[in-house]
Amino acid sequence: MSLLIHATITVSGDESLLAACDARIRLLLAEQRIEGEIGEHHGAGALCYDLKVKGGIPFPAFVEASQEFPALKMVAEWVNVDAGARGAATIIGGRLTAHNVDKLATAARSARPIHVAVAGDGRLELALTFFRSNRDEWLGYALTAERDALLRVVRVPESDVVELFATEGGAEWSLHWRSSLAQSECDFETMAVPQPIDKTVYRELEQMAQGFVAEWIWFMAGPREEIAIEMERFARYGYTVADANVRSARLHTMQQESSQPEDGLEFSTLGPDETWVKDIVVRCWLRGLPEKT
C-alpha cells in the first residue's frame, strides 16, 4: 500500500517569472501519473502548491521547471505520518541546495498536546502546548494575538487546588494565580519577588516555544518578504491581521475540518486527562489577568 504524503512546495523570487513558471509546472505535472490531490494557494509574491499524494512527491516536474527558471527558489516541506518522517528541501537552478529528513516524533514533538483556537475573523484567541514535567507539574507555552508567556501549572497533591505561574517578558515566574478545578474564579497576584526559572528548564521551554511557533504561527513584525504570502492570503480571506497569527495553511486545514468555520476554528490533540490544564490557562492567564490602567 502506498503511503500518503502531505507536501507544500513554495516557489519565490523574481515576480515577473512566476506566471510562466506556474504554467510550466502545471504542464509537467499533467504529464506525470499522480495519485492524489494538488491544490494551489498562490499569492502575489510566490506560488504555493499543496500536495496530498501517494507514491512519492513529483519532484522531477519541479526540478525540470527549476532548471528552466534558475532565478526562482523552490522550497519543499513534507510530512509522511505513516512512515513517521518529515523533511524539507530547497531547489535552485535544478540543483538540491539543502535537504534534511527527521523522525516525525522528534521534529514535531507529537507527544506534546496542542490546542489552537481562532475566532471567526481569523484572529488568534489561544495557541497552547505543554508537557508534564513530573507527577504534579505541567510546563508549557501559550500565546494570543497580542501576547505570549511560558507557563507552569502545579496541582496541589491530594486536592483539586491548582496554581498557575507565568512569565511576563523575562526568564522568571512573575505572575501567579490560584484556583481549583471546581471553581470558576482565580485569585491573581503579581509576585513581589519573581522566581528565576532554572536554566535547563528555561532552555527546554524556549526550544518548545520556538518549534511550536515555527509550525503554527507567523508574526506581523516578521521580514516582509517572508510574510508577504500570509498577508495576501489573510486579505483574500478577509481575516484580521494581528501581532501573532496562525499560518494560513493551518487555517485552511482547520476550515476544511469545521462544519461552521464562520463561528471560529479549533484544533486540539488534548486527551481527556489534559483538558483541565487548558481550562486553567483560559480561566486564569487568558481571562484572569487584570487590564493595565
N, C-alpha and C positions, 0 to 999 in steps of 0.2 A: 504494500500500500504506500503511495506517495505521500510525503509529509507536506502539510500546508505551511507555507512561508508567508509572513506578512512583511512587506518591504516598502520603504519610502525612498524614492530617488529624486533628489533636488538638483536642478541644473541652473547655474547662475553665472554671471559675467556680463559681457557686452550685450546690452538690452536689444541692440539693433539686430542681433543674430538669433534671438530666442525663437521668433516665429518660424524661421526657416529650419532651425534645429528641431522644433516640435514637429513640423511636417515630416522631416526625415525620420525621426524616431517612430512616428506612427506608421510610416511605410515599412520600416524594418521590422516592427513588431507584428504587422499584418502578415509578413512573410514567414513568421515562426508559428509553430503549433504550441499554443499556450493554453494550459488548462487552469482556469481560474478567472479572476476579475482584475481589470486595470482601470483605476479611476484617475481623474485629473483634477488638480486643485491649483491651477496656475495663478500666479499673482502678477503684478505689474513689473516686478524686477526679477522674477525667476519662474521656472517651470517646476511643477511638483507632481510626480506620479505615485499613486498609491496602489500597490500590487498585493493581491491575495492569490497566490499561485501554488500549484503543485509541481513537483519535479525539478525545482530549482528556479532561480531568478534568471530572466532572459538577458544576461549580461552582454552576450555578443552584439545585440542590437545597439546597446548604449555605448559599447566600446567602439563600434564602427562609426556611430554618429560623433563620438568624441574625437576620432581621428579626422573627421571632416570639419569639425568646429573646435580646433585646438585652443581657442581663446576662451572657451567656456569650461567651467569646472563642474563635474558631476560627483555628488556625494550620495552614496547608497547606505542605508541603515536597515537592518532586517532582524527579525525575531523568528526563531523556529522553536516553538514551545514544545512540540513533541520530541525534538532532538535535544532540548534543554540548552540551546545556544542562541547567542545574539552576536551580531557583528556590524562592522562598518567598513567602508572602502571609499577612497577618493580616486577618481579617474580624470586625468588631464592629458589631452593630446593622444588619447587612446592607450595611455600607459597608466598602470596602477602606481600611484604615488604614496598611498597609505592604506593599510589593511590591518584589521585586528578582529579576532573572534574570542569571545569569553563564554564561560559557562553561565547560563541564564541565572542560576541561583546566586552566583557571585556578583554578576553585573547588575541585576535588577533588585537584589535583596528581596526576593519574592516572599520570603518567610515573614517579612515585616508587614503588618497590616497597614492599609491605606484607606483614607476616607476623603473624598473631594466633593464639595457641594458648590453649585454655581446657580446664581439667580437667573430668571428668565431673560434678562438683558445681557447675559454673559458675564456678569460681574462675579468675581471670586468671593464666595462667602466664607469658605473654610477649606483649607487643604491640610491634612494631618497624617503623620506617620509616627510610629513609636515601636518600642520593643520592651520586653520585660527583662529588667536587669537582675532582679532577684525575686524572692517569694512575694514581697510586699511593695516593690518599687517598679515603676514604668518610666522610661525616659523617651522623649520624643521631640518633634519639631512641628510647629504649626504656623500657617500664615494666612492672611486675608488679603484683600485688595490693597490695604494700606499699611499693614504692619506684620511682623513676624516675631517669633520667640522660640527659644529652647524651653522644654517643659520637663518637669519632674513630678510624677504623681505617686504619692505614698498612701497606702491603705493601712490604717492602724490595726494591728493584729487583733483577732477575735472581736471585731466590731465592724460597723459599716461607716465609720468615720474616715474621711478622705482629706488629705492635704495636697494642694497644688502649688508648686513653685514655678516661677517663670523668670526669664531674663528680660532685660529692657536695654538692649544695646551693648552690654558688656558680658564678660565671661564670669558672671556671678548670678546667683539666685537673689533677685531684689524685690520680687512681688510674691505675695503669699495669700492663699485663700484656704479656708477651712469649711468643709461641708460634710454631707453624708449622702449615702446612696438613696436615702428615703426623702430627704428634704429638697425643696426647690430653690433655696436661697444659699448664698455663700457669704461668709464673713471675710472681708478683704483688709489687707494692710500692706503698706509699703514698708519693707523691712528696714529698721533703723540701722542695722549692721548687716549689709548684704553678705551672703555666704559664697566665697570663691568656689568655682567648680573645679574639681580635680582635673589636672591637665590631661590625663589619659581619657577620662570621661568626656571632657570638652572636645578633644580631638575626634573621638568616635562620633559624637553628636554632630560636629561640623561636617564630617565626611558623609554622614547620613543625610544631612540637610542639603548638601551640595548635590548628591546623587538624586535626591527626590526632586529638587528644582530642575536639574538637567532633564529629567524625564517628563515633568509636568508643567513647568512654569516659564514664562517669558516676561521680562521687565520693560516697562516703557522707557526706562533710562538706559537701556542697552544700546550698543552701537547701531546706528541707523541702517547700515547695510545688512545687519543680522536680523532686525525685526521688521524690515520692510514688508515681507510676505505676511507676517502676522497682522500688521497694521492694515494691510489691504484686505485681508480676509475678514477681520473684525468689522471694517467699514462695510464690506459686502453683506455680511450677516446682520448688520445693524446693531452690533454689540457695543457696549460701553467699554472704552479702554481706560484702565486704571493703572496704578503704580505696578501692581503684580497681576498677571493674567494667566489663565490656563491656556496651554498651547492649542491652537485651532484644530490640529489633527486629533487631539484627545477629545475636544468638544464635539467634533464630527462623529466620533465613535459613540460618545455618550448620547448624542442626539438620535442616532440610529437605534439605540437600545431603549430609548424612552418613548412611552406612549403619548406623553404630553410635555414636550420639551419647552413649550411656552411658559409652563409653571415652574421651570427650574430643572436642573440636571443634577444627578448624583451618581457617584461611583464609590463602591465600598467593598473591601475584602475583609471587613471585621467579622470575627466569629462571635457567637452568642456570648462568650465569656470576655469579650473585649469591647463591646458596645458601650458599657458603662464608662470606660475611660474617655471615649469621645464625648459622652453626655456631660461628664465633669468638665472637660475642656470647654465645651459650648457654654455651659451654665456659668462657669467662673471666668475663664480667660476671655472668651468671646463676648459674653454679655454682662459679666460682673465687674468689669474694670470701669471705675468712675471716670466720667468725662473730664478732661482738663479744662480748667477755667482760666 
